[in-house]
Amino acid sequence: MTPASPAPHKMSARGVSVFYGQKQAVKDVSIDVDMDKVTAFIGPSGCGKSTFLRTFNRMNDTIASARVTGEITLDGADIYAADMDVVQLRARVGMVFQKPNPFPKSIFENVAYGPRIHGLASSKSDLEGIVERSLKRAGLWEEVKDRLSDSGTALSGGQQQRLCIARAIAVDPEVILMDEPASALDPIATAKIEELIHELRGRYAIVIVTHNMQQAARVSQRTAFFHLGQLVEYGETDNLFTAPREERTKDYITGRYG
Ligand SMILES: Nc1ncnc2c1ncn2[C@@H]1O[C@H](COP(=O)(O)OP(=O)(O)OP(=O)(O)O)[C@@H](O)[C@H]1O
């Protein structure tokens, strides 16, 4: 009997480099990201974590000087192919930013906007159902269900970030990219976001950039350590923090630099 082939990776990067003009920010990085897992990107400031994360849904396209080489696939399809619909790609690979950035619209509209432009709801009640389900999944429903028409920007920072997560979830993504999603939040709001990441893990592939090693250890199953644009080490989070293979990883996690 031939052994079953391993499950295909949700996303794979092969030999990815990113340049800003002449400057190379990401150097020949290859990595796989899987469903049901949280992957953390850690490393000192400026090592290219955010730049690399943004290649996964082509957010670098919005920066005129940025150039990406190598290959990134989603379910085996090259996301940089000429016929890739980038709007569709960003619905499948959603993103949550460091600073919560709700639209200056109502809580309801923040979540309803994506499903509406992507034609995901067949009726008003269908749309209301999507909004409720997304807010529930983002752990915000109980706090906002009686004031859905209030402005999203009037919420607390932590609530705004959960609203942004609800907005990403509403279009039914497969992958969620989070770029330091809790670094602008207080410890209680941070704990809520971390709890939420745990709850979301079963449904999506999640990739999180974090400055905070304790946070990476708490929320992720896999960790990638970056230094000077290179991927130094990638492995199971427990192993990486307890028995790093590379000297540079060891120096970083023991606080010798960074
Ligand atoms: N829009 C840009 N134009 C030019 N250079 C950039 C741009 N964005 C980032 N860089 C440079 O690319 C390198 C990697 O930056 P990036 O933000 O990806 O690192 P990072 O590891 O996420 O850092 P941090 O943790 O501080 O956010 C840095 O040297 C940075 O100055």
The ligand as a Gaussian input file, in Angstrom:
#p B3LYP/6-31G(d) Opt

LIG

0 1
 N        7.491000      51.233000       2.024000
 C        8.800000      51.014000       2.227000
 N        9.723000      51.628000       1.451000
 C       11.057000      51.418000       1.636000
 N       11.560000      50.605000       2.586000
 C       10.683000      49.967000       3.385000
 C        9.269000      50.141000       3.254000
 N        8.654000      49.374000       4.189000
 C        9.642000      48.744000       4.873000
 N       10.857000      49.107000       4.398000
 C       12.179000      48.619000       4.864000
 O       12.228000      47.215000       4.693000
 C       12.842000      46.584000       5.805000
 C       11.875000      45.591000       6.424000
 O       10.790000      46.300000       7.002000
 P        9.533000      45.574000       7.652000
 O        8.591000      46.627000       8.113000
 O        9.040000      44.533000       6.754000
 O       10.226000      44.876000       8.905000
 P        9.574000      44.324000      10.213000
 O       10.390000      43.166000      10.611000
 O        8.123000      44.088000      10.028000
 O        9.825000      45.514000      11.215000
 P        8.902000      46.057000      12.383000
 O        8.808000      44.946000      13.360000
 O        9.679000      47.233000      12.894000
 O        7.594000      46.432000      11.744000
 C       13.262000      47.709000       6.746000
 O       14.595000      48.026000       6.503000
 C       12.360000      48.849000       6.358000
 O       12.973000      50.092000       6.610000

